[in-house]
Amino acid sequence: MIHKPQPSDCGMYECRAKNSDGQAKIKHEVKFNSNEQFVHAHRIEHAERFKRNVVEDSALSLSSEVLAQSAQLVISASVDQQDTFSDVPENSIPEITDEEQDIKEADELPKQIKASAPKPRAMPRRHFDEGPIEPFIIRDSKKKLTWEAKIKSITASEGKDIKIVCIVAGPQPQFKWQKNGKPLVWSNHVVNKTKGEFGCVIIKNATLEDSGEYTAQAKNADSEIECSGRVTVFATAKQVETVPTFTRVTDYYDIRVNDLVIEVQIRGTPIPILKWERDGREFTNGHF
């Protein structure tokens, strides 16, 4: 960024990017003058682009005037057409004879009779709670546990947190958790978050050893159910280094703060370190 740029700041600017895999550089020439008719509030506009914008604005305003004139002609034509229809005498509308009136009333009579006829009343439904005492089979089924949501198989990368969840429906469930057929050992790494009907196990900072089949067992006085899901933890790939590459370079002038900004976009792994030069000399201090 160049604060309060002057014509003396014009020149060839060079940006160098370097990381452990290589380096790259890009050059950009800056031409700055004080002619404000070519300066936009957000970027430097060159003369040819400014002239092209002026021509496009003129063509757009001319087309708007033509459309306005066409719309005025259409409105005038519609007004003339309404005046023509208003000249038609009222006596030209044909009158309905007595015979046609009788036929029309005869057609409407069945509709009136049908509308006045009483509608059949719907029979009230009898709710299940209002019936006799439930059979023992139904009452016993309400005490048994069922799964509302079972454990799903999970695949995650090494170092991520994993949440294993399931939901049971039924009274007073008691949960037990297993991994590969053996009881889970709780620790700061494997945390039991089960509460009520909601079964939950959180594995923090997962490792490859956490892979396996996890089983949740839910039990009460009348039933016992279980469900299982597979957890797979895979190793993360090593970081691939890439040479720095410049993807874009641009300049713009902010007239509000009187700054000239040269902006570059670059990609590379690891993140490159940038150095700037102007006419072969590295920036030191001043208004840069």
Beta strands, then each sheet from edge to edge (+ up, - down):
strand 1: 2-3
strand 2: 11-19
strand 3: 22-30
strand 4: 146-149
strand 5: 154-157
strand 6: 162-169
strand 7: 174-179
strand 8: 182-183
strand 9: 190-192
strand 10: 198-203
strand 11: 212-219
strand 12: 224-234
strand 13: 242-254
strand 14: 259-269
strand 15: 273-278
strand 16: 281-282
sheet 1: 1+ 14- 13+
sheet 2: 3+ 2- 15+ 16-
sheet 3: 4+ 6- 10+ 9-
sheet 4: 5+ 12+ 11- 7+ 8-
end
